[in-house]
């Protein structure tokens, strides 16, 4: 047998599983506060669900194969196409706007690096059936509130906000940025921070952009803050109209008291092909890690997949980068003690009373364990400590005769005698 998991995949030992579950619990709690309902879909989908809609980057990373029925299928690399398919199937019956969330495990065959594996769990939150900017602001607020729920403030995280409609309006002031060439510009902008300027210029020249177009793209990338963006939009045909939604989102977030978390940054584009409007990413303030979450508006996807014209906005937040950030800030949750007590039988004749007591306590919802073979008291207490039990309940001949149990605090070593009638009810004092 191999001694390790496959590259890019994880084993979850109990302490890791407890940490993962603590993340899931916080995700679910914030989603509940925002009125979202949980759903899920199959981990295996038809290949064309992704090849047609998700963009070239994801298609190259698919775990794809032909199943035994001759169908071309893929492990889900993202959740949004599944969501679009599911909503499209019941669109007429669902009350709009739809507020759904899920925590799927996703798979992408990509190069491993810090914060990126070949599988991860991801919170997806989406609002379907509402085209207005209030839905965008609502989801951005939820993403920020998740960070706050983990104890991360504006000094720890920053949400970078942009809008593809704004970018399009600004790019189209140059004659070379039109039609499909807008998509090339988006792809370059999406990577501009991760490449040096020479590499970016080389890519643009290979795409047949001239020096003035290249300079225009860098001018747009350098715009920071809503005032600078609005000033530039005022110089564009229909520019102010293109910026209305972005302004409304920022205004709504300000009303929620979240302005200190948000900055406008037009280099945020998002790599997926289906985004149509607002786009955003949440980063650690030092930008030492990959994006904690990312999302935006994708108004055409459900129509393309299911034929239903329903506007959508959503985001995904992965557990890998978030887990790294929480660990860095010492907000990693340790595995909680699972036991309420460890029951100790002094001798062989005490085993049956211990079994009877264990069954009764478990019926009451109290977590207990005991040794599965006859052992000296010292060995049983060592096992109790290793299991993280807060106390040991010791029963021997003298205790049975007196109808008591000795309850020992395993942290302090102090012990007392407690009536068995109380112990059977889960009262250890």
C-alpha positions as CSV (number, residue, x, y, z in Angstrom):
1,X,0.0,0.0,0.0
2,X,1.1,3.6,-0.7
3,X,2.0,5.4,2.5
4,X,0.6,8.8,1.3
5,X,-2.5,10.2,-0.3
6,X,-2.3,11.1,-4.0
7,X,-0.5,14.4,-4.8
8,X,-2.8,17.3,-4.1
9,X,-5.3,15.3,-2.0
10,X,-5.6,15.4,1.8
11,X,-6.1,13.0,4.6
12,X,-8.2,14.4,7.4
13,X,-7.0,13.1,10.8
14,X,-9.4,13.8,13.7
15,X,-7.8,17.1,14.6
16,X,-7.9,18.2,10.9
17,X,-11.4,17.0,10.5
18,X,-12.5,19.0,13.6
19,X,-10.9,22.1,12.1
20,X,-12.6,21.5,8.7
21,X,-16.0,21.1,10.5
22,X,-15.5,24.3,12.4
23,X,-15.1,26.1,9.1
24,X,-18.2,24.4,7.7
25,X,-20.2,25.3,10.8
26,X,-19.3,29.0,10.5
27,X,-20.1,29.0,6.8
28,X,-23.5,27.4,7.5
29,X,-24.2,29.8,10.4
30,X,-23.5,33.0,8.3
31,X,-25.5,31.6,5.4
32,X,-28.4,30.9,7.7
33,X,-28.3,34.5,9.0
34,X,-28.6,35.7,5.4
35,X,-31.6,33.5,4.7
36,X,-29.9,31.0,2.4
37,X,-31.0,27.4,1.9
38,X,-28.5,24.5,1.5
39,X,-28.4,22.3,-1.6
40,X,-26.0,19.8,-3.3
41,X,-25.5,18.1,-6.6
42,X,-23.6,15.1,-8.0
43,X,-19.8,15.2,-8.0
44,X,-19.8,13.8,-11.5
45,X,-21.4,15.7,-14.4
46,X,-21.5,15.6,-18.2
47,X,-18.2,16.9,-19.6
48,X,-19.9,19.4,-21.9
49,X,-21.4,21.2,-18.9
50,X,-17.9,22.6,-18.3
51,X,-16.2,22.6,-21.7
52,X,-18.9,24.9,-23.1
53,X,-19.3,27.4,-20.2
54,X,-16.4,27.5,-17.8
55,X,-13.5,28.8,-19.9
56,X,-10.3,27.4,-21.2
57,X,-8.4,27.5,-17.8
58,X,-10.8,25.1,-16.1
59,X,-11.2,22.9,-19.1
60,X,-7.5,22.2,-19.1
61,X,-7.7,21.2,-15.4
62,X,-10.6,18.7,-15.6
63,X,-10.5,15.2,-14.2
64,X,-12.4,13.9,-17.3
65,X,-12.9,10.4,-18.6
66,X,-15.4,8.1,-20.3
67,X,-17.6,6.1,-18.0
68,X,-18.7,2.5,-18.5
69,X,-21.7,3.7,-20.4
70,X,-19.6,5.5,-22.9
71,X,-20.5,8.9,-21.6
72,X,-17.9,11.7,-21.4
73,X,-18.0,12.9,-17.8
74,X,-15.9,15.0,-15.4
75,X,-15.5,15.4,-11.7
76,X,-16.9,18.9,-10.8
77,X,-14.2,21.6,-10.9
78,X,-16.7,24.2,-9.7
79,X,-20.4,24.3,-8.6
80,X,-21.9,27.1,-10.7
81,X,-22.8,25.1,-13.8
82,X,-24.5,22.4,-11.6
83,X,-26.4,25.2,-9.9
84,X,-27.5,26.6,-13.2
85,X,-28.6,23.2,-14.4
86,X,-30.6,22.5,-11.2
87,X,-32.3,25.9,-11.1
88,X,-33.1,25.7,-14.8
89,X,-34.9,22.3,-14.2
90,X,-37.3,23.8,-11.7
91,X,-37.1,27.5,-12.5
92,X,-40.9,28.0,-12.8
93,X,-41.7,26.5,-9.4
94,X,-39.0,28.3,-7.4
95,X,-39.8,31.6,-5.6
96,X,-37.5,34.4,-6.7
97,X,-35.0,35.6,-5.7
98,X,-33.5,32.2,-4.9
99,X,-30.9,32.2,-2.1
100,X,-29.0,28.9,-2.1
101,X,-25.6,27.8,-0.7
102,X,-23.6,24.6,-0.9
103,X,-20.3,23.2,0.4
104,X,-19.2,20.8,-2.4
105,X,-15.8,19.1,-2.8
106,X,-14.3,20.2,-6.1
107,X,-11.5,18.7,-8.2
108,X,-9.0,20.3,-10.6
109,X,-5.8,18.7,-11.9
110,X,-3.5,21.7,-11.6
111,X,0.0,22.5,-10.3
112,X,0.2,22.3,-6.6
113,X,1.3,25.4,-4.7
114,X,0.6,27.2,-1.5
115,X,-3.1,27.5,-1.1
116,X,-3.9,25.4,-4.1
117,X,-4.5,21.6,-4.1
118,X,-6.2,19.3,-6.6
119,X,-9.2,19.0,-4.4
120,X,-10.8,21.4,-1.9
121,X,-14.1,22.1,-0.3
122,X,-15.8,25.4,-1.2
123,X,-18.7,27.4,0.1
124,X,-20.8,28.6,-2.8
125,X,-23.5,31.3,-2.1
126,X,-25.7,32.5,-5.0
127,X,-28.7,34.7,-5.5
128,X,-30.7,33.9,-8.6
129,X,-33.5,35.9,-10.1
130,X,-32.5,39.4,-9.0
131,X,-30.7,41.7,-11.5
132,X,-30.3,44.8,-9.2
133,X,-27.0,45.7,-7.4
134,X,-28.6,45.1,-4.0
135,X,-28.1,41.4,-4.6
136,X,-24.4,42.0,-5.4
137,X,-24.0,44.0,-2.2
138,X,-25.8,41.3,-0.2
139,X,-23.4,38.6,-1.3
140,X,-20.3,40.8,-0.8
141,X,-21.5,41.6,2.7
142,X,-22.0,37.8,3.4
143,X,-18.4,37.1,2.3
144,X,-17.1,39.9,4.6
145,X,-19.3,38.7,7.5
146,X,-17.8,35.2,7.1
147,X,-14.3,36.7,7.6
148,X,-15.7,38.6,10.6
149,X,-17.2,35.5,12.1
150,X,-13.8,34.0,12.1
151,X,-12.4,37.0,14.0
152,X,-10.8,38.6,10.9
153,X,-11.2,42.4,10.7
154,X,-10.4,45.0,8.1
155,X,-6.8,44.9,9.4
156,X,-6.6,41.3,8.3
157,X,-8.6,41.1,5.0
158,X,-9.5,43.3,2.1
159,X,-12.2,42.9,-0.6
160,X,-11.2,44.1,-4.0
161,X,-14.1,45.1,-6.2
162,X,-14.5,45.7,-9.9
163,X,-17.1,45.5,-12.7
164,X,-16.7,44.0,-16.1
165,X,-19.1,46.6,-17.6
166,X,-16.9,49.4,-16.3
167,X,-13.8,47.7,-17.7
168,X,-15.5,47.2,-21.1
169,X,-16.5,50.9,-21.2
170,X,-13.0,52.0,-20.4
171,X,-11.3,49.6,-22.8
172,X,-13.6,50.5,-25.7
173,X,-12.2,54.1,-25.7
174,X,-9.3,52.5,-27.7
175,X,-10.2,51.2,-31.1
176,X,-8.3,47.9,-30.7
177,X,-10.4,46.8,-27.7
178,X,-13.6,45.6,-29.3
179,X,-15.4,42.3,-29.7
180,X,-13.5,39.2,-28.9
181,X,-10.4,41.2,-28.2
182,X,-12.0,42.5,-25.0
183,X,-11.8,39.0,-23.7
184,X,-8.0,38.9,-24.5
185,X,-7.7,42.2,-22.5
186,X,-9.6,40.7,-19.6
187,X,-7.3,37.7,-19.5
188,X,-4.3,39.9,-19.5
189,X,-5.7,42.1,-16.8
190,X,-6.6,39.1,-14.6
191,X,-2.9,38.1,-14.6
192,X,-1.2,41.6,-14.6
193,X,-0.3,41.5,-10.9
194,X,1.3,38.1,-11.2
195,X,3.5,38.9,-14.2
196,X,6.1,41.6,-14.7
197,X,5.4,44.4,-17.1
198,X,7.7,43.0,-19.8
199,X,5.9,39.6,-19.9
200,X,2.5,41.4,-20.0
201,X,3.6,43.6,-22.9
202,X,5.0,40.5,-24.7
203,X,1.6,38.8,-24.5
204,X,-0.2,41.9,-25.8
205,X,2.1,42.3,-28.7
206,X,1.7,38.6,-29.6
207,X,-2.1,39.3,-29.7
208,X,-1.4,42.1,-32.2
209,X,-2.1,45.1,-29.9
210,X,0.0,48.2,-30.7
211,X,1.9,50.4,-28.2
212,X,-1.0,52.8,-27.6
213,X,-3.4,49.9,-26.8
214,X,-0.8,48.4,-24.4
215,X,-0.4,51.8,-22.7
216,X,-4.2,52.2,-22.4
217,X,-4.5,48.8,-20.7
218,X,-1.8,49.8,-18.1
219,X,-3.6,53.1,-17.5
220,X,-6.8,51.3,-16.7
221,X,-5.0,48.8,-14.5
222,X,-3.5,51.6,-12.4
223,X,-6.9,53.1,-11.5
224,X,-7.5,52.7,-7.8
225,X,-10.5,53.8,-5.9
226,X,-14.0,54.7,-7.0
227,X,-13.3,58.4,-7.5
228,X,-10.5,57.7,-9.9
229,X,-12.6,55.2,-11.8
230,X,-15.6,57.6,-12.0
231,X,-13.4,60.4,-13.2
232,X,-12.2,58.2,-16.1
233,X,-15.7,57.0,-16.9
234,X,-16.9,60.6,-17.3
235,X,-14.5,60.7,-20.3
236,X,-16.1,57.7,-22.0
237,X,-19.3,57.5,-24.1
238,X,-21.9,55.9,-21.8
239,X,-19.3,55.7,-19.1
240,X,-21.4,57.0,-16.2
241,X,-24.2,54.5,-17.0
242,X,-21.7,51.7,-17.0
243,X,-20.6,52.7,-13.5
244,X,-24.1,53.0,-11.9
245,X,-24.2,49.4,-10.6
246,X,-20.7,49.7,-9.1
247,X,-21.6,52.9,-7.3
248,X,-24.8,51.4,-6.0
249,X,-22.9,48.4,-4.6
250,X,-20.4,50.6,-2.8
251,X,-23.2,52.8,-1.4
252,X,-25.0,49.8,0.0
253,X,-21.9,48.3,1.6
254,X,-21.3,51.7,3.2
255,X,-24.8,51.7,4.6
256,X,-24.0,48.3,6.2
257,X,-20.8,49.7,7.8
258,X,-18.5,47.6,5.6
259,X,-16.7,50.3,3.6
260,X,-13.4,49.8,5.5
261,X,-13.2,46.3,4.0
262,X,-13.7,47.3,0.4
263,X,-11.4,48.9,-2.3
264,X,-12.1,49.3,-6.0
265,X,-9.4,47.6,-8.1
266,X,-9.9,47.1,-11.9
267,X,-7.3,44.4,-12.1
268,X,-9.9,42.1,-10.5
269,X,-11.5,40.4,-13.5
270,X,-12.0,36.7,-12.5
271,X,-10.9,34.0,-14.9
272,X,-14.2,32.3,-15.6
273,X,-15.7,33.2,-18.9
274,X,-19.3,33.6,-17.8
275,X,-19.0,36.7,-15.5
276,X,-20.9,39.7,-16.9
277,X,-20.9,42.5,-14.3
278,X,-19.6,43.0,-10.7
279,X,-16.6,40.9,-9.8
280,X,-14.8,40.7,-6.5
281,X,-12.1,38.8,-4.6
282,X,-11.3,38.7,-0.8
283,X,-7.6,38.7,0.1
284,X,-5.5,38.7,3.2
285,X,-4.4,42.3,3.8
286,X,-0.7,41.5,3.2
287,X,-1.6,39.7,-0.1
288,X,0.7,36.8,0.9
289,X,-1.9,34.2,0.0
290,X,-4.1,33.4,-3.0
291,X,-7.7,34.8,-3.0
292,X,-9.8,33.6,0.0
293,X,-12.9,33.9,-2.1
294,X,-14.0,35.2,-5.5
295,X,-17.2,35.8,-7.4
296,X,-19.4,38.1,-9.2
297,X,-22.5,38.5,-11.5
298,X,-23.1,35.9,-14.2
299,X,-26.5,36.9,-15.8
300,X,-26.4,34.6,-18.9
301,X,-25.3,31.2,-17.6
302,X,-28.7,29.7,-16.7
303,X,-30.1,30.9,-20.1
304,X,-27.2,29.2,-21.9
305,X,-27.5,26.0,-19.9
306,X,-31.2,25.6,-19.3
307,X,-32.9,28.2,-21.5
308,X,-34.2,30.3,-18.6
309,X,-33.4,34.0,-18.5
310,X,-32.5,34.4,-14.9
311,X,-29.9,36.8,-13.6
312,X,-27.4,35.5,-11.0
313,X,-24.7,36.6,-8.7
314,X,-22.6,34.4,-6.5
315,X,-19.2,33.6,-5.0
316,X,-17.0,30.6,-3.9
317,X,-14.8,30.5,-0.8
318,X,-12.4,27.6,-0.5
319,X,-11.3,25.9,2.7
320,X,-7.5,25.7,1.8
321,X,-6.5,29.4,1.7
322,X,-9.0,30.2,4.5
323,X,-7.5,27.5,6.6
324,X,-4.0,28.8,6.1
325,X,-5.1,32.3,7.0
326,X,-6.9,31.2,10.2
327,X,-3.8,29.1,11.2
328,X,-1.5,32.1,10.6
329,X,-3.7,34.3,12.9
330,X,-4.0,31.5,15.5
331,X,-7.6,31.0,14.9
332,X,-7.2,27.3,14.1
333,X,-9.8,25.3,16.1
334,X,-8.4,22.3,17.8
335,X,-10.3,19.0,18.0
336,X,-12.7,19.3,20.9
337,X,-12.7,16.7,23.7
338,X,-15.3,14.2,22.6
339,X,-15.8,12.4,25.9
340,X,-17.7,13.6,28.9
341,X,-16.2,10.9,31.1
342,X,-14.1,7.8,31.0
343,X,-15.5,4.9,33.1
344,X,-12.9,2.8,35.1
345,X,-13.6,-0.7,36.4
346,X,-11.4,-1.5,39.4
347,X,-11.7,-5.3,38.9
348,X,-13.4,-8.0,36.8
349,X,-16.5,-8.0,38.9
350,X,-16.9,-4.2,38.3
351,X,-17.0,-4.6,34.5
352,X,-20.8,-5.4,34.2
353,X,-21.8,-2.4,36.4
354,X,-19.6,-0.2,34.3
355,X,-21.2,-1.5,31.1
356,X,-24.7,-0.9,32.6
357,X,-23.7,2.7,33.6
358,X,-22.2,3.4,30.1
359,X,-25.4,2.3,28.4
360,X,-27.5,4.5,30.6
361,X,-25.3,7.5,30.2
362,X,-25.2,7.1,26.4
363,X,-29.0,6.9,26.4
364,X,-29.0,10.3,28.0
365,X,-26.7,11.7,25.2
366,X,-23.6,11.7,27.4
367,X,-20.3,10.6,25.7
368,X,-18.4,7.9,27.7
369,X,-15.8,5.3,27.0
370,X,-14.3,2.5,29.0
371,X,-11.4,0.0,28.5
372,X,-12.3,-3.0,26.3
373,X,-10.2,-5.4,28.3
374,X,-9.2,-5.9,31.9
375,X,-6.4,-3.5,32.8
376,X,-4.8,-2.0,35.9
377,X,-6.4,1.3,37.0
378,X,-3.2,3.2,36.0
379,X,-3.5,1.9,32.4
380,X,-7.2,2.9,32.2
381,X,-6.4,6.4,33.5
382,X,-3.6,6.8,30.9
383,X,-6.1,5.9,28.2
384,X,-8.7,8.3,29.6
385,X,-6.1,11.1,29.5
386,X,-5.1,10.2,26.0
387,X,-8.7,10.4,24.9
388,X,-9.0,13.9,26.3
389,X,-11.7,12.9,28.8
390,X,-12.2,15.7,31.5
391,X,-12.9,13.2,34.2
392,X,-12.7,9.5,35.2
393,X,-15.6,7.8,36.9
394,X,-14.1,4.9,39.0
395,X,-16.2,2.0,40.2
396,X,-14.9,-0.8,42.5
397,X,-16.3,-3.2,45.1
398,X,-16.2,-0.5,47.9
399,X,-18.0,2.0,45.6
400,X,-20.7,-0.5,44.6
401,X,-21.3,-1.4,48.2
402,X,-21.6,2.3,49.2
403,X,-23.6,3.1,46.0
404,X,-21.2,5.8,45.0
405,X,-18.6,6.4,42.3
406,X,-15.2,8.2,42.6
407,X,-15.1,11.1,40.1
408,X,-11.6,12.2,39.4
409,X,-10.8,15.5,37.6
410,X,-8.1,14.4,35.2
411,X,-6.6,17.9,34.9
412,X,-6.2,18.7,38.6
413,X,-6.1,15.2,40.0
414,X,-8.7,16.1,42.6
415,X,-11.5,13.5,43.3
416,X,-14.7,13.1,45.2
417,X,-17.3,10.5,45.9
418,X,-20.6,11.1,44.1
419,X,-23.8,9.1,44.6
420,X,-24.5,6.6,41.8
421,X,-28.0,7.9,41.4
422,X,-26.5,11.3,40.4
423,X,-23.8,9.8,38.2
424,X,-26.4,7.8,36.3
425,X,-28.1,11.1,35.5
426,X,-24.9,12.6,34.2
427,X,-24.2,14.7,37.3
428,X,-20.6,14.3,38.3
429,X,-20.4,16.7,41.2
